[in-house]
Amino acid sequence: LEYKETLQMKMYEYKTIELPFKFGIFKQGTPDIQETLNEEAASGWRLKQVLMPASSNMGQSEKIIIIFERELVD
């Protein structure tokens, strides 16, 4: 008898959330990232990446994009 190990590929699902910056007259406010991260982690999502894309507004970012992942379970 020969034992053959079958490799099981892990499958993931992904989710993105956009958090806009808060614009004021004199300064730009940062969105509450910690609250969002904790809410999503409580639902089983793991932080994958945080992005701040440049916009057409003089290259300043208008939002933060957060990418989450979690493993799909059969």
Order of alpha helices (4+ residues) and beta strands (2+ residues): beta-beta-beta-alpha-beta-beta
